[in-house]
Amino acid sequence: MFGLSQALSRVSKLRLYEQVIERIKAHVEQAGLKAGDKLPGERELAERLGVSRASVKQAIVVLEVQGLVESRHGGGTYLRSDELTVETVDEMVARRRRLPEVLEAREALETKLAELAAQRRTDEDLAAMDAALEHMAKEIEQGEYGIEGDRRFHAAITAAARSGLLAEFMRSISVQIAESRNESLRQPERPHQSMEQHRAIVEAIREGDPEKAAEAMRKHVRTVAKVRLLAWDPQEGESA
């Protein structure tokens, strides 16, 4: 067990789980913990901080939703990042509210783009998709989430569809799309899952099968929609 630093001193009773997050963040920095290192257990954190285990658990859930830690059943909680760059709870709540509409828009737009890409793609378009997959694979091999490769892949499909209006719609929500991409790829095992789904999409496009391409894209976007943020209850643990 890692020795507890002074960062894990007792906290006041105002918005406890947010204060617990700040104490954990300070401890990680002071102790020099890195990705893969184990955090102190919930019971030990609760005792040292002078709060309930419910407050500690809520703090861990918030960090997990943001993809910063990973809780292993019966094995404790481990860092997934060298730094805990923590988003505020208010920011998370705002994202949670707008994410469903973004995902609906993505399914509508990107399913049609995949269908059109299967009809209109050129060899150059297919080469761009393959290159994007290679880039994403390298990112994942290096322990990253594959975010840039994912962006390039979907951009290549948009280009292959050759629909100026749909491309403009995609550009108009590019910030929200990036947000949903980041949210999805931070889920455990999701980068590898996305890679496999991307391969299915590009093969359908390569075969020139619009229906198959659209269905592969629809399956992919619906997987993207399965994120912990949408299952997270921001009120849970408030009074713990």
VOPAGU-2260 file (C-alpha; in pm, 1 decimal, decimal comma):
REM VOPAGU-2260
SITE   aa  ch    i         X         Y         Z
SITE  MET   A    0       0,0       0,0       0,0
SITE  PHE   A    1     130,8     339,8     -89,7
SITE  GLY   A    2     208,0     566,2     203,8
SITE  LEU   A    3     -50,0     843,6     240,8
SITE  SER   A    4      80,5    1197,3     195,1
SITE  GLN   A    5     -27,0    1511,3     375,3
SITE  ALA   A    6    -265,4    1571,4      85,3
SITE  LEU   A    7    -492,6    1311,7     245,7
SITE  SER   A    8    -575,5    1522,1     549,3
SITE  ARG   A    9    -928,1    1553,6     684,9
SITE  VAL   A   10   -1177,3    1757,0     484,3
SITE  SER   A   11   -1474,3    1976,0     569,4
SITE  LYS   A   12   -1834,1    1876,0     503,6
SITE  LEU   A   13   -1905,7    2093,7     196,0
SITE  ARG   A   14   -1958,9    1892,0    -126,1
SITE  LEU   A   15   -1759,8    1607,8      16,9
SITE  TYR   A   16   -1694,2    1396,7    -287,1
SITE  GLU   A   17   -1554,1    1693,2    -480,2
SITE  GLN   A   18   -1318,7    1767,1    -192,1
SITE  VAL   A   19   -1219,7    1401,5    -182,6
SITE  ILE   A   20   -1132,3    1425,1    -552,6
SITE  GLU   A   21    -907,1    1723,5    -481,8
SITE  ARG   A   22    -732,7    1535,0    -199,1
SITE  ILE   A   23    -677,4    1232,1    -420,9
SITE  LYS   A   24    -542,5    1455,1    -697,9
SITE  ALA   A   25    -299,7    1622,2    -456,4
SITE  HIS   A   26    -190,2    1283,7    -322,8
SITE  VAL   A   27    -118,4    1155,2    -673,9
SITE  GLU   A   28      95,1    1460,5    -745,1
SITE  GLN   A   29     283,2    1455,5    -414,6
SITE  ALA   A   30     342,6    1080,8    -421,5
SITE  GLY   A   31     453,9    1089,6    -786,2
SITE  LEU   A   32     206,7     822,2    -890,6
SITE  LYS   A   33     180,8     733,6   -1259,7
SITE  ALA   A   34     -54,4     546,7   -1490,5
SITE  GLY   A   35     -87,2     187,6   -1369,9
SITE  ASP   A   36     -18,7     269,9   -1004,9
SITE  LYS   A   37    -272,6     170,7    -743,5
SITE  LEU   A   38    -457,4     419,8    -527,1
SITE  PRO   A   39    -516,7     359,3    -154,9
SITE  GLY   A   40    -829,5     153,8     -86,5
SITE  GLU   A   41   -1169,1     312,6     -25,2
SITE  ARG   A   42   -1171,5     219,4     343,8
SITE  GLU   A   43    -826,6     365,5     404,3
SITE  LEU   A   44    -912,6     683,6     214,5
SITE  ALA   A   45   -1234,5     725,4     412,9
SITE  GLU   A   46   -1055,3     681,6     745,6
SITE  ARG   A   47    -773,1     921,8     664,1
SITE  LEU   A   48   -1001,1    1186,6     513,9
SITE  GLY   A   49   -1262,7    1158,8     786,7
SITE  VAL   A   50   -1551,3    1098,5     546,7
SITE  SER   A   51   -1785,7     810,3     472,1
SITE  ARG   A   52   -1696,7     537,7     224,1
SITE  ALA   A   53   -1996,8     656,0      20,8
SITE  SER   A   54   -1825,7     991,3     -36,9
SITE  VAL   A   55   -1503,1     818,4    -137,9
SITE  LYS   A   56   -1691,8     583,6    -367,8
SITE  GLN   A   57   -1867,3     875,6    -538,9
SITE  ALA   A   58   -1533,6    1049,4    -590,1
SITE  ILE   A   59   -1389,0     734,4    -747,7
SITE  VAL   A   60   -1696,1     703,2    -972,7
SITE  VAL   A   61   -1650,0    1061,3   -1096,3
SITE  LEU   A   62   -1283,7     992,7   -1173,4
SITE  GLU   A   63   -1377,6     668,1   -1346,1
SITE  VAL   A   64   -1646,8     834,1   -1557,9
SITE  GLN   A   65   -1379,5    1076,9   -1677,7
SITE  GLY   A   66   -1152,0     787,5   -1772,5
SITE  LEU   A   67    -885,7     884,1   -1519,4
SITE  VAL   A   68    -896,0     571,0   -1303,9
SITE  GLU   A   69   -1002,1     210,0   -1345,6
SITE  SER   A   70   -1172,8      10,8   -1071,1
SITE  ARG   A   71   -1097,8    -360,7   -1091,6
SITE  HIS   A   72   -1341,7    -592,6    -921,8
SITE  GLY   A   73   -1177,1    -712,8    -603,7
SITE  GLY   A   74    -847,0    -559,0    -711,0
SITE  GLY   A   75    -864,8    -192,1    -618,0
SITE  THR   A   76    -846,4     128,6    -817,2
SITE  TYR   A   77    -564,8     212,0   -1060,4
SITE  LEU   A   78    -461,6     528,5   -1240,0
SITE  ARG   A   79    -517,0     537,0   -1614,8
SITE  SER   A   80    -333,6     867,3   -1659,8
SITE  ASP   A   81     -15,4    1021,3   -1528,7
SITE  GLU   A   82    -209,1    1331,9   -1427,2
SITE  LEU   A   83    -555,3    1373,0   -1282,2
SITE  THR   A   84    -684,0    1658,3   -1495,8
SITE  VAL   A   85   -1025,9    1658,7   -1337,7
SITE  GLU   A   86   -1331,5    1812,8   -1498,9
SITE  THR   A   87   -1571,5    1987,7   -1262,2
SITE  VAL   A   88   -1896,2    1815,9   -1175,7
SITE  ASP   A   89   -2092,6    2106,2   -1324,0
SITE  GLU   A   90   -1911,7    2057,6   -1655,4
SITE  MET   A   91   -1986,8    1686,2   -1645,1
SITE  VAL   A   92   -2355,0    1753,2   -1581,2
SITE  ALA   A   93   -2367,7    1990,9   -1879,1
SITE  ARG   A   94   -2206,4    1730,8   -2106,1
SITE  ARG   A   95   -2441,3    1462,7   -1977,5
SITE  ARG   A   96   -2738,4    1675,6   -2079,9
SITE  ARG   A   97   -2623,9    1750,1   -2435,0
SITE  LEU   A   98   -2459,6    1417,2   -2520,8
SITE  PRO   A   99   -2778,2    1224,5   -2619,9
SITE  GLU   A  100   -2868,9    1481,9   -2886,4
SITE  VAL   A  101   -2514,6    1479,7   -3023,4
SITE  LEU   A  102   -2523,3    1101,1   -3051,3
SITE  GLU   A  103   -2861,2    1111,8   -3225,8
SITE  ALA   A  104   -2721,6    1357,8   -3478,9
SITE  ARG   A  105   -2411,6    1145,4   -3530,9
SITE  GLU   A  106   -2616,4     835,1   -3602,1
SITE  ALA   A  107   -2834,8    1015,3   -3854,8
SITE  LEU   A  108   -2548,7    1188,3   -4034,7
SITE  GLU   A  109   -2274,3     927,7   -4022,7
SITE  THR   A  110   -2496,0     637,6   -4120,4
SITE  LYS   A  111   -2591,0     823,4   -4438,6
SITE  LEU   A  112   -2229,2     925,2   -4498,3
SITE  ALA   A  113   -2116,9     561,8   -4479,2
SITE  GLU   A  114   -2390,0     462,3   -4723,0
SITE  LEU   A  115   -2285,2     729,0   -4972,1
SITE  ALA   A  116   -1915,7     650,4   -4923,4
SITE  ALA   A  117   -1980,2     289,9   -5027,2
SITE  GLN   A  118   -2129,1     420,0   -5351,7
SITE  ARG   A  119   -1883,5     698,7   -5429,2
SITE  ARG   A  120   -1545,8     609,3   -5276,1
SITE  THR   A  121   -1229,6     608,6   -5482,1
SITE  ASP   A  122    -906,7     419,0   -5430,4
SITE  GLU   A  123    -763,8     735,1   -5274,4
SITE  ASP   A  124   -1052,5     748,2   -5027,5
SITE  LEU   A  125    -992,9     387,1   -4926,3
SITE  ALA   A  126    -622,6     459,7   -4884,2
SITE  ALA   A  127    -708,6     750,9   -4652,4
SITE  MET   A  128    -932,2     526,3   -4441,6
SITE  ASP   A  129    -662,8     258,4   -4420,6
SITE  ALA   A  130    -403,9     518,7   -4321,8
SITE  ALA   A  131    -634,5     648,2   -4049,5
SITE  LEU   A  132    -675,0     296,3   -3912,7
SITE  GLU   A  133    -297,8     250,1   -3910,5
SITE  HIS   A  134    -255,9     577,2   -3723,0
SITE  MET   A  135    -518,4     477,1   -3467,7
SITE  ALA   A  136    -355,8     136,2   -3418,8
SITE  LYS   A  137     -18,4     302,0   -3348,1
SITE  GLU   A  138    -178,8     536,2   -3096,5
SITE  ILE   A  139    -337,6     244,2   -2913,0
SITE  GLU   A  140      -9,0      49,8   -2915,0
SITE  GLN   A  141     151,8     349,9   -2743,5
SITE  GLY   A  142    -108,2     339,1   -2466,5
SITE  GLU   A  143    -317,4     625,3   -2603,2
SITE  TYR   A  144    -689,9     624,5   -2678,6
SITE  GLY   A  145    -664,9     652,2   -3056,8
SITE  ILE   A  146    -851,6     982,5   -3069,9
SITE  GLU   A  147    -665,3    1137,8   -3364,2
SITE  GLY   A  148    -685,0     819,6   -3571,9
SITE  ASP   A  149   -1056,8     800,5   -3500,2
SITE  ARG   A  150   -1102,8    1160,8   -3613,9
SITE  ARG   A  151    -911,6    1096,3   -3935,8
SITE  PHE   A  152   -1114,8     782,1   -4007,7
SITE  HIS   A  153   -1450,9     954,2   -3982,3
SITE  ALA   A  154   -1319,2    1252,7   -4177,6
SITE  ALA   A  155   -1210,1    1018,1   -4457,7
SITE  ILE   A  156   -1559,3     869,8   -4476,3
SITE  THR   A  157   -1713,7    1216,1   -4486,1
SITE  ALA   A  158   -1482,1    1310,1   -4773,6
SITE  ALA   A  159   -1561,4     987,1   -4960,7
SITE  ALA   A  160   -1935,2    1053,2   -4940,6
SITE  ARG   A  161   -1894,1    1367,9   -5152,2
SITE  SER   A  162   -2191,2    1546,2   -5003,3
SITE  GLY   A  163   -2111,2    1911,0   -4940,6
SITE  LEU   A  164   -2421,6    1970,9   -4731,7
SITE  LEU   A  165   -2371,5    1670,0   -4505,7
SITE  ALA   A  166   -2006,4    1764,4   -4465,9
SITE  GLU   A  167   -2114,0    2112,7   -4360,4
SITE  PHE   A  168   -2353,2    1965,3   -4103,4
SITE  MET   A  169   -2066,6    1758,8   -3965,5
SITE  ARG   A  170   -1841,5    2064,8   -3942,8
SITE  SER   A  171   -2113,5    2258,3   -3761,4
SITE  ILE   A  172   -2112,6    2007,1   -3473,9
SITE  SER   A  173   -1745,1    1913,6   -3488,9
SITE  VAL   A  174   -1678,8    2030,5   -3132,2
SITE  GLN   A  175   -1964,7    1820,0   -2995,6
SITE  ILE   A  176   -1855,7    1521,5   -3205,8
SITE  ALA   A  177   -1502,9    1550,3   -3064,8
SITE  GLU   A  178   -1651,5    1555,8   -2716,6
SITE  SER   A  179   -1851,0    1237,1   -2779,7
SITE  ARG   A  180   -1542,3    1073,6   -2935,1
SITE  ASN   A  181   -1331,4    1152,8   -2629,9
SITE  GLU   A  182   -1606,0    1030,2   -2398,9
SITE  SER   A  183   -1636,9     698,9   -2579,0
SITE  LEU   A  184   -1269,8     619,1   -2629,8
SITE  ARG   A  185   -1196,3     668,3   -2259,6
SITE  GLN   A  186   -1409,8     364,4   -2176,8
SITE  PRO   A  187   -1205,0      54,6   -2085,7
SITE  GLU   A  188   -1134,2    -162,0   -2392,5
SITE  ARG   A  189   -1324,8      79,3   -2616,5
SITE  PRO   A  190   -1027,4     180,3   -2838,9
SITE  HIS   A  191    -975,7    -181,3   -2948,1
SITE  GLN   A  192   -1349,9    -229,3   -2994,2
SITE  SER   A  193   -1370,4      85,0   -3207,5
SITE  MET   A  194   -1083,0     -37,4   -3422,7
SITE  GLU   A  195   -1267,4    -360,6   -3499,7
SITE  GLN   A  196   -1585,2    -172,0   -3581,5
SITE  HIS   A  197   -1392,3      69,0   -3803,4
SITE  ARG   A  198   -1249,2    -225,6   -3995,9
SITE  ALA   A  199   -1600,3    -361,8   -4052,4
SITE  ILE   A  200   -1713,7     -22,5   -4181,0
SITE  VAL   A  201   -1424,6      21,7   -4421,5
SITE  GLU   A  202   -1458,6    -331,1   -4557,2
SITE  ALA   A  203   -1826,4    -270,1   -4634,2
SITE  ILE   A  204   -1729,9      55,5   -4807,1
SITE  ARG   A  205   -1452,2    -124,2   -4996,2
SITE  GLU   A  206   -1704,5    -384,8   -5113,1
SITE  GLY   A  207   -1932,7    -107,6   -5236,7
SITE  ASP   A  208   -2223,1    -231,6   -5019,7
SITE  PRO   A  209   -2424,0      74,3   -4904,0
SITE  GLU   A  210   -2663,4    -115,3   -4676,3
SITE  LYS   A  211   -2385,3    -308,5   -4506,5
SITE  ALA   A  212   -2179,3       7,9   -4461,7
SITE  ALA   A  213   -2473,3     196,4   -4312,5
SITE  GLU   A  214   -2551,9     -87,1   -4072,2
SITE  ALA   A  215   -2187,5    -118,3   -3964,4
SITE  MET   A  216   -2176,3     254,7   -3895,9
SITE  ARG   A  217   -2506,9     244,6   -3708,2
SITE  LYS   A  218   -2374,1     -33,8   -3485,7
SITE  HIS   A  219   -2057,6     164,8   -3423,3
SITE  VAL   A  220   -2230,9     489,1   -3327,7
SITE  ARG   A  221   -2469,5     304,2   -3096,9
SITE  THR   A  222   -2167,4     152,9   -2925,2
SITE  VAL   A  223   -2022,7     503,2   -2890,7
SITE  ALA   A  224   -2347,6     596,5   -2713,7
SITE  LYS   A  225   -2281,2     340,7   -2438,9
SITE  VAL   A  226   -2077,4     557,8   -2205,0
SITE  ARG   A  227   -2062,9     567,2   -1827,7
SITE  LEU   A  228   -2140,0     937,3   -1820,9
SITE  LEU   A  229   -2499,8     870,8   -1928,7
SITE  ALA   A  230   -2544,0     614,9   -1648,7
SITE  TRP   A  231   -2381,7     838,2   -1387,5
SITE  ASP   A  232   -2613,0     995,4   -1128,3
SITE  PRO   A  233   -2470,2    1336,6   -1028,7
SITE  GLN   A  234   -2693,2    1343,5    -718,7
SITE  GLU   A  235   -2571,6    1012,5    -578,1
SITE  GLY   A  236   -2355,2    1061,4    -272,9
SITE  GLU   A  237   -2417,0    1437,6    -240,5
SITE  SER   A  238   -2509,8    1413,7     126,5
SITE  ALA   A  239   -2283,8    1123,0     215,7
